[in-house]
Amino acid sequence: MKCFLSVLFLLTSLPVLADVTLPAIFTDGLVLQQKKSVAIWGKAEADENVTITFAGQAKVTQADLDGEWRVLLDPMPANATPADMTVAGKNTITLKDILVGEVWICSGQSNMQWTVSQAANAEQEIPAAQFPQIRMFNVERATAMEPATDVKGSWKEARPANVGQFSAVAYYFGRHLHQVLKVPVGLINTSWGGTRVEAWTSHESLRERPCAAQLLSDWDGIRSSWDAAAENARFETAKAEWQAQVKAINEENAKLAKGEKKKAPAAPRPPDDPNKTPHHPAVLFNAMVAPLIPYTLQGAIWYQGESNQNRAFQYQELLPNMINDWRTRWNDEFSFYIVQLASYGNRLPVTKEAGVADTWAELQEAQYLTAITLPKTGLAVINDIGEENDIHPKNKQEVGRRLALWALTKDYGRSSTIPSGPLFKNSMVEGGQVRIQFDYVGGGLKTRDGGELKHFQIAGEDQKWVWAKAKIEGNEVVVSSPEVPAPVGVRYAWAAWPEGANLINAEGLPASSFRTDEFILSTMGVTSPFQEVMKAGR
């Protein structure tokens, strides 16, 4: 018996031989980036030799003491013929149906998450989706307080059975690239509706930004004081009160005529655990971005900002910080193209008054400033396709196309393509008028409707804004008003819903909203979602 126990102890104390494994991003049907060294990584037994074989290459590496390994495949040309990859150690994994082409990560909040089935013309687009060389990897939504090592998801072809659940913006972006470039396109969709830019940024990076200090401090305070039992009890009490109110209203409505019936109050929301919420800084970076690093990419497209509008001035720092954070961690200054917020009435009365502070326009400016400041960035302006009463404009086809214009111009050398409508470049005060120059005038400035320019306003040092007369002179716009004899600033389309704004270039692409003044913005100093954010005009 003693001998048997000794042998049993010896067997159970021996190290278990670990199989070679790959993260979820490496599954059948994946797309690898062409013309760059391609990172492949995974886990195995410590010191185990691992061989990766693909496209005539055989790379051998050894797992480190933690069982982690990584290799770089040599740059490859695009290849639309499906091929297999083997990853061999003590066991062998075979990945099938691999293509080589262009790979883009697609991220943001609900307008990036919005699916083809939810977007315009879904009943025509879904059956027409016969693009097996366009593939999308949908990252399953998750949060994490520390960086995770893997995600959940799988690669799917752009076919009718799958495409309805694709991100619409990402799909139409990828489709345009595929149709022009004639190469496979891989799209990694990692998005979550209602989320904020700080949730997509690493904690280490946020700690280095003074503008995020209050934000992080407030979240630390909320987490330390969180009492789940008390919050759940408070919610159950509120829910019971709400149910009683609804019951009473329904009983009363049963006795009233149709036009007299009362509306029941909205249901109370369950408590939002600060340790699990997708709004906490860094939790989406940890769970939905960090595990994808260092998957080789050509670039990123980004559609987010609605949830940061009340901290628009802070966004001028938070967005470029996130972009630099991602690029640093990928060790690649890849292209990054931003969708500027579409016009949206926010279900508020559309003001006819000039000079009203507007957080939506301030957020649009933050996106514009990021795009003109950071290298290898661009701005897809979509203020002409917004919907007054819907924050989710349905025309995702045009959003994707305008993002693709940037990639075709800056990444793929299509020099004949104009990537953008007019973007503010410079202004000069000449007596009682302001002369404005633009980048991306293309074939020239014009108006969408052929009429006079609209939605320009002008102010002097007193900051009293009035509607202005604007006219096109060559590739410039000249703005003036007899009410402002000594102007210092001009604003264009400076509103969430800039009704009638109509400046475009000859290619039909709209001008971004802009301002030439340096007056203090309404969101300056607001650096945490827990601060008072109700500012003038919103």
C-alpha positions in Angstrom: 0.0 0.0 0.0 2.8 2.4 0.9 4.5 1.7 -2.5 1.2 2.3 -4.3 0.7 5.6 -2.5 4.2 6.7 -3.4 3.7 6.0 -7.1 0.3 7.8 -7.0 1.9 10.8 -5.4 4.7 10.9 -8.0 2.2 10.7 -10.9 -0.1 13.4 -9.5 2.9 15.8 -8.8 4.2 15.6 -12.4 3.5 18.7 -14.5 0.5 18.4 -16.8 1.4 18.6 -20.5 -0.3 21.7 -21.8 -1.8 21.7 -25.3 -0.9 24.5 -27.7 -3.8 27.0 -27.7 -4.7 30.1 -29.7 -6.9 33.1 -28.7 -10.3 33.3 -30.2 -9.3 35.8 -32.9 -7.4 32.9 -34.5 -10.2 30.7 -35.7 -11.4 29.3 -39.1 -12.2 32.0 -41.7 -9.9 34.7 -40.3 -8.3 37.4 -42.5 -4.7 38.3 -42.1 -3.2 41.7 -43.0 -1.3 41.9 -46.3 2.1 43.6 -46.7 3.0 43.7 -43.0 4.7 41.3 -40.6 1.8 39.3 -39.1 1.7 38.5 -35.4 0.5 35.0 -34.3 0.5 34.1 -30.6 -0.8 31.7 -28.1 0.0 29.5 -25.1 1.7 26.1 -24.7 3.7 24.3 -22.1 6.7 26.2 -20.7 9.7 25.9 -23.1 7.7 23.9 -25.6 8.7 24.4 -29.2 5.9 25.6 -31.5 5.9 25.6 -35.3 3.6 27.8 -37.3 3.2 26.9 -41.0 1.4 29.1 -43.5 1.7 30.3 -47.1 5.1 28.6 -47.6 6.5 29.8 -44.3 7.5 27.7 -41.3 8.3 29.7 -38.2 9.6 28.0 -35.0 9.5 29.6 -31.6 9.6 28.5 -28.0 7.1 29.2 -25.2 8.5 31.2 -22.3 8.3 30.2 -18.7 4.7 31.4 -18.5 3.8 29.3 -21.5 3.3 32.2 -23.8 4.7 32.3 -27.3 4.6 34.7 -30.3 5.9 34.7 -33.9 5.9 37.1 -36.8 5.1 35.8 -40.3 6.8 37.6 -43.1 4.8 40.1 -45.1 2.5 38.5 -47.6 0.6 39.7 -50.7 -3.2 39.7 -50.7 -4.6 36.2 -51.4 -8.3 35.5 -51.9 -7.7 31.7 -52.2 -8.6 30.1 -48.9 -5.6 28.4 -47.2 -4.9 26.5 -44.0 -2.5 27.3 -41.2 -1.0 24.7 -38.8 0.2 25.4 -35.3 2.1 22.4 -33.9 3.6 21.6 -30.6 2.8 18.5 -28.6 -0.6 18.8 -30.4 -1.5 20.3 -33.7 -4.2 22.9 -34.5 -5.3 23.5 -38.1 -7.0 26.7 -39.0 -8.9 26.6 -42.3 -10.2 29.0 -44.9 -7.7 31.8 -44.2 -7.5 34.8 -46.5 -5.0 37.6 -46.7 -6.1 41.2 -47.4 -7.0 44.3 -45.4 -7.8 44.3 -41.7 -9.5 47.1 -39.8 -10.7 47.3 -36.2 -14.1 49.0 -35.8 -15.1 50.5 -32.5 -17.3 53.0 -30.7 -20.8 53.1 -29.2 -24.3 52.4 -30.6 -23.9 54.0 -34.0 -21.0 51.5 -34.6 -22.8 48.7 -33.0 -26.0 49.4 -35.1 -26.5 46.4 -37.3 -27.3 46.0 -41.0 -30.7 44.7 -40.1 -31.4 47.9 -38.2 -30.1 50.3 -40.9 -31.6 51.6 -44.1 -32.7 49.3 -46.9 -32.0 46.1 -44.9 -34.6 44.2 -46.9 -32.5 44.8 -50.0 -29.0 44.8 -48.5 -29.2 41.5 -46.6 -30.1 39.3 -49.6 -27.6 41.1 -51.8 -24.7 40.3 -49.3 -22.8 37.8 -51.3 -19.2 38.7 -50.3 -17.4 35.7 -48.9 -14.1 37.6 -49.0 -15.5 40.2 -46.5 -15.4 38.7 -43.0 -16.3 40.2 -39.6 -15.3 39.1 -36.1 -17.8 40.4 -33.6 -16.3 40.7 -30.2 -18.8 39.6 -27.5 -19.5 42.5 -25.1 -17.8 42.2 -21.7 -16.2 44.3 -19.0 -13.1 43.7 -16.9 -11.3 45.6 -14.2 -8.0 44.2 -15.3 -6.7 43.4 -18.9 -8.1 40.1 -20.1 -6.2 37.7 -22.3 -9.0 36.6 -24.6 -12.4 37.5 -26.0 -15.3 35.5 -27.3 -16.3 35.7 -30.9 -15.8 34.1 -34.4 -15.2 35.1 -38.0 -18.3 35.2 -40.2 -18.6 35.7 -44.0 -20.7 38.5 -45.4 -23.6 36.3 -46.6 -27.3 36.7 -46.0 -27.3 34.3 -43.1 -24.8 36.4 -41.2 -24.7 40.0 -42.4 -27.8 41.2 -40.7 -25.9 41.1 -37.4 -22.8 42.8 -38.8 -22.0 46.4 -37.7 -23.6 48.4 -40.5 -20.9 51.1 -40.6 -18.1 48.6 -40.5 -19.7 46.4 -43.2 -20.4 49.2 -45.7 -16.9 50.6 -45.0 -15.4 47.2 -45.8 -17.6 46.6 -48.7 -16.5 49.8 -50.4 -12.9 48.9 -49.8 -13.4 45.4 -51.2 -15.2 46.6 -54.3 -12.5 49.1 -55.1 -9.3 47.3 -54.0 -10.5 43.8 -55.1 -8.9 42.1 -52.0 -10.3 40.4 -49.0 -11.3 42.6 -46.1 -11.4 41.6 -42.4 -13.4 43.7 -39.9 -13.1 43.3 -36.1 -16.2 44.9 -34.5 -15.6 45.8 -30.9 -18.4 48.2 -29.9 -21.0 48.8 -27.2 -23.9 51.2 -27.2 -24.0 54.1 -24.8 -20.4 53.9 -23.8 -17.8 56.6 -23.2 -14.3 57.1 -24.6 -12.6 56.6 -21.2 -14.0 53.1 -21.0 -12.1 52.3 -24.2 -8.8 53.7 -22.9 -6.3 51.9 -20.7 -6.2 52.9 -17.0 -2.4 53.5 -17.2 -2.9 56.0 -20.0 -5.8 57.8 -18.2 -3.7 58.2 -15.0 -1.2 60.2 -17.1 -3.8 62.8 -18.1 -4.5 65.6 -15.7 -8.0 66.1 -17.3 -8.9 62.6 -16.1 -7.9 63.0 -12.5 -11.4 64.0 -11.3 -13.0 61.3 -13.4 -10.8 58.5 -11.9 -11.2 59.9 -8.4 -15.0 60.0 -8.6 -15.1 56.4 -9.8 -12.8 55.2 -7.1 -15.1 56.9 -4.5 -18.2 55.2 -6.0 -16.6 51.8 -6.0 -15.3 52.1 -2.4 -18.8 53.2 -1.1 -20.8 50.7 -3.2 -23.2 48.6 -1.1 -24.8 46.1 -3.4 -27.3 44.8 -0.8 -28.5 48.3 0.1 -28.7 49.4 -3.6 -30.7 46.3 -4.5 -33.1 46.8 -1.6 -33.6 50.4 -2.6 -34.4 49.3 -6.2 -36.9 46.7 -5.0 -38.7 49.3 -3.0 -38.7 51.7 -5.9 -40.0 48.9 -8.2 -42.8 48.0 -5.8 -43.8 51.7 -5.7 -43.7 51.9 -9.4 -45.8 48.8 -9.9 -48.4 50.2 -7.5 -48.5 53.5 -9.4 -48.9 51.7 -12.7 -51.7 49.6 -11.3 -53.5 52.7 -10.0 -53.1 54.5 -13.3 -54.4 51.5 -15.3 -57.4 51.2 -13.0 -58.1 55.0 -13.4 -57.6 54.8 -17.2 -60.2 52.0 -17.5 -62.8 54.6 -16.4 -61.5 57.4 -18.7 -62.1 58.2 -22.4 -59.3 57.5 -24.8 -58.1 61.1 -25.0 -58.1 61.5 -21.2 -55.9 58.5 -20.3 -52.8 59.1 -18.2 -49.4 57.9 -19.1 -47.6 55.5 -16.7 -44.2 56.6 -15.3 -41.1 54.9 -16.6 -39.8 51.9 -14.7 -36.9 52.5 -12.3 -33.6 51.2 -13.5 -31.8 48.4 -11.7 -28.6 49.6 -9.8 -25.5 49.9 -12.0 -22.7 48.0 -10.2 -19.6 50.2 -10.6 -17.5 47.0 -10.8 -19.5 45.7 -13.7 -20.8 48.7 -15.6 -19.4 49.4 -19.2 -19.1 53.1 -18.2 -16.2 52.6 -15.8 -12.9 53.9 -17.1 -10.8 51.2 -18.9 -13.2 48.3 -18.5 -13.9 48.0 -22.3 -10.3 48.4 -23.2 -9.4 45.6 -20.7 -12.1 43.2 -21.9 -12.6 44.1 -25.6 -9.4 45.7 -26.9 -6.4 44.5 -24.9 -7.0 40.8 -25.9 -6.8 41.7 -29.5 -3.4 43.2 -29.2 -1.1 42.7 -31.2 -3.4 41.4 -34.1 -1.9 43.0 -37.2 -4.1 45.8 -38.6 -4.1 48.4 -41.3 -6.1 50.8 -39.2 -9.2 51.7 -37.1 -12.6 53.4 -37.7 -14.3 55.0 -34.7 -17.9 56.2 -34.2 -18.4 57.4 -30.7 -18.9 60.7 -28.8 -22.6 61.0 -28.1 -22.1 59.9 -24.5 -19.3 62.4 -24.0 -21.0 65.5 -25.3 -21.5 67.0 -21.9 -17.7 66.8 -21.4 -16.9 67.9 -25.0 -13.9 70.1 -24.0 -12.4 67.3 -22.1 -12.9 65.1 -25.2 -10.4 67.3 -27.0 -7.8 65.5 -24.8 -9.5 62.1 -24.1 -9.9 61.1 -27.8 -6.4 61.7 -29.0 -5.1 60.1 -25.8 -7.1 57.0 -26.5 -5.8 56.9 -30.1 -2.2 57.3 -29.0 -2.8 54.7 -26.3 -3.9 52.1 -28.8 -1.1 52.9 -31.2 1.5 52.7 -28.4 0.2 49.3 -27.3 0.1 47.9 -30.8 3.5 49.5 -31.5 2.0 50.7 -34.8 1.0 54.2 -35.8 -1.9 52.8 -37.8 -4.5 54.9 -39.5 -7.5 56.1 -37.4 -10.6 57.5 -39.0 -13.3 59.3 -37.0 -17.0 59.7 -37.7 -18.1 63.2 -36.7 -21.4 63.2 -34.9 -24.4 63.5 -37.2 -26.8 66.3 -36.8 -29.5 65.5 -34.2 -32.3 67.5 -32.8 -32.0 65.8 -29.4 -35.8 65.9 -29.2 -35.5 69.6 -28.0 -37.1 72.6 -29.7 -34.8 73.7 -32.6 -33.6 77.2 -31.6 -33.8 80.0 -34.1 -31.5 82.1 -32.0 -27.8 82.6 -32.9 -25.1 82.1 -30.4 -26.7 79.5 -28.2 -24.1 77.2 -26.5 -24.3 73.7 -27.8 -22.5 70.7 -26.4 -23.2 68.7 -29.5 -21.3 71.2 -31.7 -18.5 71.4 -29.1 -18.1 67.6 -29.3 -18.0 67.8 -33.1 -15.2 70.4 -32.7 -13.3 68.1 -30.5 -13.4 65.4 -33.1 -12.4 67.9 -35.8 -9.4 69.1 -33.7 -8.3 65.5 -33.2 -8.4 64.7 -36.9 -6.4 67.8 -38.0 -3.8 67.4 -35.2 -2.9 63.7 -35.0 -1.0 62.1 -37.9 -2.7 59.5 -40.0 -6.2 60.5 -38.9 -9.3 61.7 -40.8 -12.8 63.0 -40.2 -15.9 61.6 -41.9 -18.4 64.5 -41.8 -22.1 63.4 -41.8 -24.0 66.4 -40.7 -26.1 66.2 -43.8 -27.5 62.7 -43.1 -28.6 63.0 -39.5 -32.2 62.6 -38.3 -33.8 65.3 -36.1 -35.6 62.8 -33.9 -33.3 59.8 -34.0 -29.7 59.7 -32.6 -29.1 56.7 -34.9 -29.2 57.9 -38.5 -30.3 55.0 -40.7 -28.1 55.8 -43.7 -25.0 53.8 -42.6 -24.1 53.1 -46.3 -22.9 56.7 -46.7 -21.1 56.7 -43.4 -19.2 53.7 -44.4 -18.4 55.1 -47.8 -17.1 58.4 -46.4 -14.8 56.5 -44.0 -13.6 54.4 -47.0 -12.8 57.6 -48.9 -10.2 58.4 -46.3 -8.6 55.0 -46.4 -8.6 54.9 -50.2 -6.8 58.3 -50.3 -4.4 58.0 -47.4 -3.8 54.2 -47.1 -4.2 53.0 -50.7 -2.9 55.8 -52.8 -6.0 56.7 -54.7 -4.9 60.3 -55.2 -7.9 61.1 -57.4 -10.2 60.6 -54.5 -11.3 63.6 -52.3 -11.6 62.2 -48.8 -13.6 64.9 -47.2 -15.8 68.0 -47.6 -14.4 71.4 -46.7 -12.6 71.5 -43.3 -11.8 74.9 -41.7 -8.2 75.9 -42.3 -7.8 79.6 -41.5 -9.6 82.9 -41.2 -8.7 86.6 -41.6 -10.6 89.7 -40.5 -10.7 92.3 -43.2 -12.5 95.4 -41.9 -16.1 94.4 -41.3 -15.9 91.0 -42.8 -14.2 87.6 -42.1 -12.5 85.7 -44.9 -12.3 81.9 -44.4 -10.1 79.3 -46.1 -10.6 75.6 -46.2 -8.8 72.3 -46.9 -10.5 69.8 -49.1 -12.3 72.2 -51.4 -12.0 69.6 -54.2 -13.5 70.9 -57.3 -14.7 74.1 -55.6 -17.1 75.4 -53.0 -20.8 75.4 -53.6 -24.2 75.0 -51.8 -26.1 71.8 -51.7 -29.3 73.5 -52.9 -27.9 76.1 -55.2 -29.1 78.9 -53.0 -27.4 81.3 -50.6 -25.1 80.0 -47.8 -27.0 79.4 -44.5 -26.3 78.9 -40.8 -23.3 81.2 -40.5 -23.2 83.5 -37.5 -20.8 86.3 -36.5 -19.8 88.1 -33.3 -17.6 90.9 -32.0 -15.7 91.1 -28.7 -19.0 91.3 -26.9 -19.7 87.7 -27.9 -23.2 88.6 -29.1 -23.8 86.3 -32.0 -26.1 87.2 -34.9 -27.0 85.5 -38.1 -24.6 86.6 -40.9 -24.5 87.0 -44.6 -22.0 84.6 -46.2 -20.9 84.3 -49.8 -18.5 82.1 -51.8 -15.6 83.9 -53.4 -13.4 81.4 -55.3 -12.3 78.8 -52.7 -13.1 81.1 -49.8 -16.2 82.1 -47.9 -16.7 85.7 -46.8 -18.9 86.4 -43.8 -20.3 89.7 -42.6 -23.2 91.5 -40.9 -24.1 95.2 -40.5 -24.9 94.5 -36.9 -21.2 93.5 -36.2 -18.9 96.2 -37.7 -15.8 94.8 -35.9 -16.1 91.0 -36.1 -13.8 88.7 -34.2 -15.4 85.3 -34.8 -17.5 83.2 -37.2 -19.3 80.0 -36.5 -20.9 77.6 -39.0 -23.5 74.9 -38.4 -22.8 75.4 -34.6 -25.9 73.5 -33.4 -27.0 70.0 -32.8 -29.5 70.4 -35.5 -28.1 73.1 -37.9 -31.2 73.4 -40.1 -30.4 74.6 -43.6 -26.5 74.4 -43.3 -25.5 73.8 -46.9 -21.8 74.4 -47.6 -20.3 71.5 -49.7 -17.6 70.9 -52.2 -18.2 70.1 -55.9 -17.9 66.4 -55.0 -21.0 66.7 -52.8 -19.3 66.2 -49.4 -20.4 68.5 -46.6 -18.3 71.0 -44.7 -17.7 70.3 -41.0 -19.1 72.7 -38.4 -16.4 75.1 -37.2 -15.7 78.2 -35.3 -12.9 80.8 -35.7 -13.3 82.4 -32.3 -11.5 81.5 -29.1 -14.3 82.2 -26.6 -14.7 79.9 -23.6 -16.8 76.8 -24.4 -19.8 75.8 -22.2 -18.2 72.4 -21.4 -14.9 73.8 -20.2 -14.1 72.5 -16.7 -16.5 69.6 -16.8 -14.3 66.5 -16.4 -16.4 63.9 -14.7 -19.9 62.4 -15.5 -20.8 63.0 -11.8 -20.3 66.7 -12.0 -23.2 69.1 -12.9 -23.2 69.1 -16.7 -26.4 71.1 -17.6 -24.9 74.1 -19.4 -26.5 77.0 -21.2 -28.6 76.0 -24.2 -28.7 72.2 -23.6 
